[in-house]
Amino acid sequence: MNRRWYNRVTKTTGVVFLVLFCQALNGQNILNKNLSISVSHQRLGDVLEIMSNKGNFYFSYNSSIIKSDSIVSLSANNRTVKEILDGLLGAGYEYKESGNYLIIRRTPIKITLVTNKAVTEDKFYIVTGYVLDNETGYMLPNASVYEKNMLASALTNQRGYFQVRLKSKTPTAALTVSKEFYEDTTVVIEPRYNQQISIAIMPVSADERVTVIRPEDYFTPDSLKVTFENKAEAVSSVYTDSSAVERTGMGRFLLSSRQRAQALNLEKFFTDRPVQVSITPV
């Protein structure tokens, strides 16, 4: 009797586990859902609405990286969501699932490093390269590139190009890129080599405008709505600003445009910020 009861409990537990596993798998498998869709000369935003409706999931993306007014044509029969999106958007995008949301993002730009094979014999070595926007790929002018320990810095030109000279005697080196409205990015480099490097930096997320497409009614695709959600956090910072003099009339007169750009980019580096309070709107 005990053994029969034990076998029954074991089988029941196995079935329950299998059901829960399948449900969890299906809930996290938006990209592999099969859809059939046929459109001709329709707005990309409208096509995404139809997909959201048919698949019963949400789309979320930064409106600056997808042109929802683009006119597209597509005929797909029993194709996966990923295959359909690849056909609509082409290369350069990646997809991330979060619950019932499918987030569309630009594929991160890979950081490339080209190093000369021979170690320089000079007291200094030269690092050159470009700073790019990670989402658009555009070269960024007036970005500050600096090595904190050596106090060496440069500012990118209008083509995003920079050149900085570093001391060979220092055993380690790391370049930090700062630009207003972008996240600071630090890259460790190989010291004592003349080298060229490309650095991609991310825009501050608080400035992003996110488009969310919702499956409001599974049976009536035409009733779908496109809404805009600003997911920015209101950030209040308490700090001592040592660069206030640069914003006076005399300070602006004495500083060149390149110096003012450096001051804006490096403001966080030269100020003391003991307290930062983040307030998220309800």
N, C-alpha and C positions, 0 to 999 in steps of 0.2 A: 504494500500500500504506500509506504513512504517513498519507495523508489518511483512508483507510478506518479505520485504527486510531484516529486522532484522533476521528472521529465516534463510534466505538463507545465510547471512553472518556468522551466528553462525555455521551452518552445514559445510560451507566451511572451516572455521577456525578449526573446530574439525577434519575434514579429514586431513588437512595439518599437524596439530599437531600429529595425529596418525601416519602418514607416517614418519615424522621426528623422532618420538619416536622409531618406528620400525627400522629405519635405524641406529640410534644411538645404539640401543640394539644389532643389528646384528654386528655392527662394534666392539663391545666390548665383543663378545661372541665366541671367538675362541675355547675355551675349550669344548663348547657344539656342535661344528660342527660335523656332522656325516661323516665318511670316511669309505671306504672299501679298504683293503690292504691285500695282501697275498705274503709273501716272505719266502724264505728258504735258510738258511745259507748265509745271507747277512751281510755286515758291518752295524753296528748301524748308522754310519754317513750317509750311503747311504739311509737307511730306513727313517731317518729324512728328507733327501732331498725329497724323494717321498711324504712324508706327507706334507711338505711345498708346494710342487707343487700342490698336489690334493686340499689342503685347501686354497691355494693362500694367505699364510701368512709367516712371517719371524720367524725363530728360533734364539734365542740368548742365549749363555751359556758360562760359564768359562770352557775352555778346560781342566782344571786340575781336574774337578769333573765328567766328562763324558768320558769314554773310547770309542771314536768313532770307533776304530778298532775292538771292540768286535763283535763276530759273533752271529747273532740272527735269529730266525725263528718266524714267526707270521702269523696268519690267522684271520682277523677281518672283519666282514661283517656288514656294517652300524653301526659302533660303534663310540662313541664320541672320540674326540682327547684326552681328559683326560683319558678315559678308555684304549686307545691304549698306551699312554705314561706310565701309571701305569703298564701295562703288559710288556713293554719294559725295563723300568728302575727299577721297583720294589719300595719298600718303601724307605723313606729317601730323597725324592725330593718334591719341591713345585713349582707351576707355577704362574707367574704373567703376566697379559696382559697389554701392553702399546701400544695403537694405534693398528697397524697391526703386532706388535711384540709379540711373546710368549717367555718370559724369563724363563729359567729353572734354579733353584737354589737348593742348599742343604737346607733341612729343618733345621731351627735353632735349636741348641741343647738347651734344657730347662735347666735353672739354678736350681740346686737342693740344698736344705738347710735342714740339719738334726740337730736339736737342742736338747740338753739334757733337760729334764723336770725341773730339779732342778737348781736354780740359784747358782752359785759358791759363796762360802763364802770367797774365797781368794782375795787378792789384785789384782790379775791378772786372766784373763781367756784366754783359748787357742783356736785359730781358726786354723783348719787344712783343707786340701782339695786338689783339683787338678785343674790345668789350662789346657784347651783344645782348639784346633783349631775348630772354629765354623763350618767350612765347611767340614773338614775331620774327626773330632772326635779324632785326634791324641793328646796324652798328650804332652805338650810343656815344654821342659827343659829350664833352664836359663831365666825364666820370673820373673820379679820383682813384688812382692805383698807388698803393703805398706799402712799404715794408715797415712794420711798427718798430721793431728793435733797432733797425739801422737809420730810422727817420729819413728814409729816401722815398720820394713821391713823384708822381707825374700826373698830368691831366690829358685825357684822350682828346684828339682833334675832331674835326667835323666828320671824319670817316671812322671814328671809333678807335683810332690807332694810338698806341702809347709806346714810350721807351723809357726805361728806368735803369740806372746804373747802381749795382750793388757791390759791396766789398767781398773779395774772395776769401778773406781770412775768417769770415763768419761761417761756422760749420752747418748751420741750418738757415732756411729762409722760407718765408711764406708771404705771398702777395694778397692783400685785401683790396677789394673793389667796393667803393661806396658811391652812391648817387642818390640824389633826392628822389623820393617816391619809389625806391627800389630796396630790396633786402641786401644787407651787407654780405659779401661772399668772400671767403678766404680759400686760397689754393696753395698747397705746399709745393715748392719747386725744388729741383736738384741744384744745390749751390755749386759755384765755380764753373758753370757751363754757360756759354752764350746760347740763348734759346729763344724760341718764339712760342707764344701761348695764346689761345683764344679762351676767353672766360665769359660764360653766359650767366646773367643775373636775373632774378625774378622780380617782377613788380610787386609792390606791397599789396597784400591781399585785401586790405581794407578799402582800396580804391576800385575793386572789381565790381562790375555790374553783372549780376548773374541772372540768366534767363532760365526759368523753370517751365517745362511743358508738362501738364497734368492730364492723365486719362480720366476726364470728368464723367464720361458716359460711354461705356463700352459699345453700345449699340448705335450711337449717333456721333460719328466722328466729326461732323460739321459743327457740333456744339462745343468743341474743345476751345479753351482759351489759352492765350500766351500771357503770362504774368511776369513782372519783373520784381525781383527781390534784392534789396540791398542788404547784404549780409555783413556790412561793415560794422566794426565795433567802435564805439566812441571811446577814445583813449584820452585820459587826462594824465599828464605827467607833471611831477613836481621836481624841478631841478634848478641848479644855479647856472645861468647862462653867461659864460665868459666871453661870448662873441657879440654881446649887445652893442658894443661900441661900433661894430662894423655896420650896424643898421642905422646909425645916425647920419645926418646930412654930410658932415665932414668925413665920416668914415667911408661912405659911398663914393665921395669925390676922390679920396686918396687911393682907394682900391681899384685895381683893374677888373675887367669882367672875368678873367680867368681866376683871379684871387677870390672874387666873390663866389664863383662856382665851387672852388675848393672849400671855402668857409661853409657853404651850405651842405656840401657832401660830408664834410668831416665834423659837423657840429656835434654829433653823438660822441665822437672820439675825444673832443676837447672839453666836454662838459661833464659835470658831476650829476648823476641822476640817481639819488638814493631811494626815491619812491616812485613807483608807477602804478596807477590804479586803472583797471579796465572795467568799463561799464557796458554791459550788453543790453541793448533795448529789448523790452519784452514784446 
